[in-house]
Amino acid sequence: MDPLETGNRRDFLKLGALAGLGFGLGAIPSAEAKPDPAQVMRRAAADIGATRPRPAGSKPVWDLTTKAMEKIRVGIIGLNRGRAHVASCVATPFVEVVAVCDILDERAKAQAEVVRKKTGQMPAIYSGDENAWEKMVARDDIDVVYVATPWEWHKPMAIRAMELGKHAFLEVNCGLTVDECWDIVDASEKYQRHCPILENCCYGEEELFVLNLQRQGFFGDLKHGECAYIHDQRGKPGASFLDAGRDWRRRYSTLLQGNLYPTHGLGTISQYMGVGRGDAFKYAVSVSSPEFGLSQLRERLKPDRDRSKDEKFVNGDMSTTIVKTELGRTIVVQHDNTSPRPYTRGNLLSGSLATFAGYPNRLAIDVDNPSSLLDPKEKRNSHSWTYEGEKLKKFMTANMHPLLKKLMVDAKKVGGHGGMDHVMNYRFLDCIRQGITPDMTVYDAASWSALLDLSDRSVRDGSIPVTYPDFTRGGWKTLKPLPIIPNPPFPSLSYFPTANR
Ligand SMILES: NC(=O)c1ccc[n+]([C@@H]2O[C@H](COP(=O)([O-])OP(=O)(O)OC[C@H]3O[C@@H](n4cnc5c(N)ncnc54)[C@H](O)[C@@H]3O)[C@@H](O)[C@H]2O)c1
């Protein structure tokens, strides 16, 4: 029997290590080879925390500049989540959607029609089979490829796109294993193309507000963050976690025992703390609760067991990881998508001068906080939230991130998770237009995604600390944070074009 079916991934890790298997840069699947997560996970590195040496001839991309362009031409693969990116791209005047791709012909045609209606130009359509994307990325008139497919496709699609000279934007995961994350870093450095993940949660209104305050020293010395992706995704009969469209997502609950969706929370806290630029993840310790969610959902909705009948759900419902950073800070990262509780991303940042907590938003400000943003006459104490509700809303509006101030009006119209999808897309594409490094680099993509594998490894080994690989290969020690928010005094926002909006 396949040990993965019994949840015993460790046997495969050993097998993979013994066989010296590697999934190198050149290993792009042939037209017949559909990537299989269970197979990929067999190839996980034995020494998960080790730094892979930089291949000769490659160089870092953390401050990569490319040729500035007036127009950015994009191709989008995977047109469920990808619809949000189509909507955003057609609302951005310096972006042209040149091609769309999905296995499902009707999805590709529908999105091509959205583009035609909005811009008057019909994009090329690639559909009908799972390798149609290869023809799309081979075009010579595409600058950026969006990858919004199931995760197992991300690495092959991204590497091929970069090899062919495109920047690759990936939907919140860049690798199923630490090995795959290294492959993505190596490809980005080899081909000198950007490969960020599309971590839209870094562009939420609250998150940008906190980042704005943090960059102005409002929180003092940072010590601790808490974040999560807690989202009851069990769904309803006919559209549940057990139905056809969710097969690839559910499969990870049969393969892994850790945090199945780490980047929404971890990305945000990493940006607050400057992880990868001044600080770095050092090790992670992970624990998991028992599993009830999917098994009980199956008993309730599919007593005949249907398509999931042979699946054994090995992942505990609540995954909790503590990450320690090189500067000694701590971060709690949680995941649970099968329990009855309200959505939360946690979003807590604690420093010596203030603490922000999200869901609902609250801000505690130390009596000695010297920030010029505060009214010196205001009475404060450290035992209660200084601002919450309407009072906090007012303070947030007054201190809104400059990026958001400019984009909020458009973003609300375009939509997509309250506008944050558009803010992110606009910002990423505008960075490519200017030829500067986007706010998230391939090193961020790799270190945030790697928690998938690292948390699993920790749980399987009795919650031992697992060394965090340093994808910057020491670069974090000297790198300065990117100007997602320029340090005050804020330079002009002229890089957001207004004339044609
Ligand atoms: N950032 C966010 O808020 C957010 C929200 C939802 C999903 N996501 C991410 O988006 C990605 C897709 O998630 P989803 O929920 O849309 O998945 P989905 O399974 O609902 O849709 C995936 C789409 O990709 C297509 N596809 C699959 N393999 C393909 C291939 N080889 N070539 C072309 N098309 C292919 C499918 O036909 C389908 O239309 C994932 O990475 C997920 O994590 C992010």
The ligand as an ORCA input file, in Angstrom:
! r2SCAN-3c Opt
* xyz 0 1
  N      -5.309     34.967     -2.545
  C      -6.548     34.554     -2.378
  O      -7.356     35.207     -1.741
  C      -6.955     33.260     -3.018
  C      -8.292     32.866     -3.039
  C      -8.617     31.674     -3.671
  C      -7.628     30.903     -4.269
  N      -6.338     31.299     -4.205
  C      -5.270     30.529     -4.871
  O      -5.564     30.471     -6.259
  C      -5.155     29.237     -6.807
  C      -6.336     28.543     -7.450
  O      -7.325     28.323     -6.481
  P      -8.849     28.105     -6.917
  O      -9.634     28.089     -5.673
  O      -9.207     29.071     -7.982
  O      -8.756     26.636     -7.505
  P      -9.830     25.928     -8.449
  O      -9.477     24.491     -8.446
  O     -11.212     26.328     -8.074
  O      -9.532     26.557     -9.878
  C      -8.337     26.267    -10.548
  C      -8.521     26.557    -12.026
  O      -7.305     26.216    -12.674
  C      -7.605     25.399    -13.806
  N      -6.459     24.534    -14.043
  C      -6.033     23.481    -13.322
  N      -4.932     22.942    -13.872
  C      -4.646     23.681    -14.969
  C      -3.665     23.603    -15.988
  N      -2.735     22.663    -15.993
  N      -3.703     24.517    -16.978
  C      -4.658     25.480    -17.022
  N      -5.630     25.585    -16.098
  C      -5.625     24.697    -15.088
  C      -8.877     24.645    -13.429
  O      -9.586     24.199    -14.575
  C      -9.634     25.713    -12.653
  O     -10.418     26.526    -13.488
  C      -4.513     28.476     -5.649
  O      -3.156     28.710     -5.656
  C      -5.150     29.092     -4.430
  O      -4.335     28.953     -3.301
  C      -5.989     32.467     -3.611
*
